[in-house]
Amino acid sequence: RAILAVDIGGTKTLVALVAASGIIGEVTVPTRREDGPDHWLDAVAAAALPWRGQFVGVGLAVTGFVRNGLWSAMNPATLGIPADYPLIAKVEALFGLPAIAFNDAQAAGWGEHALGAGQGHDLVFLTISTGIGGGIVLQGHLLEGLAGHFGLAVDGDDNLFLEDRVSGRWMAAEARRQGQEVDARQVFAAAAASETWALDIVEGAARRVARLCRNIQLMLDPPRIVIGGGIGLANGFIERVRGLVAPPGQVPPVSICRAELGVHAGILGIADLARAKLL
Ligand code: BMX
């Protein structure tokens, strides 16, 4: 009665066999951006070969927009997916089993709600990684479709997507503009060593995330905002955000906490959703 749970992100794909008791096995393969969805799914099927016959359904948590079983990119810079790719039909044909699909951050948000930092309460989940994804659980219900696509929010008059001013991709590009050939991890290391150019980049990203959290509080008033993702969980980032998030007036700032399930949030969330919908 296990589920094959798959998390296709902008840089890597995680394939796991997940039972009600938890993760039985997992393997990570790179998402080769230039290959396209048919190849990404072939790589999933190849990774899942050792578990054939052990799972009764497939759950997919994918970066991008999912609606009525069709998959599209919102920001091709995060991953280029052709419009209305028939994800569910392709996966059900590939495995001969029923499948469900959600946006990756929505699935991860459900995972944190059901098994992680949410402790069964409502929450808004933010993952700051290749892009900025979000999952919203209100009155115990996970919002689907476009809900949570905070990375695509416009962050100023220049109409740039918020995630194109915060994500790991932006940090590396910003560092390059200052003559530093480094990736986001190295920007955080330089910031930890009090290098001004790096502190400015990290502080700028934290300011924009704090502004997003304040807006989320005023729009949805969630009991807590749970932050995950490689950038979100980088050392000192959440602490910086907490210091910048105070809303106007006497309103206490929204509680901001660290995601607990790490890279497993998406597969644990989608497996729980698949069990509820398919079994
Ligand atoms: C983008 C968008 C979201 C996704 C988020 C985080 C695409 C391809 N993706 O905003 O659907 O949830 O990035 O993606 O438009 P991740 O790969 O960083 O988890």
Residues whose N, C-alpha, C, O or C-beta is under 5 A from the ligand:
A	BS01	BMX	G9 G10 T63 G64 F65 A73 M74 N75 P76 T78 L79 D104 A105 S129 T130 G131 I132 G133 G151 L152
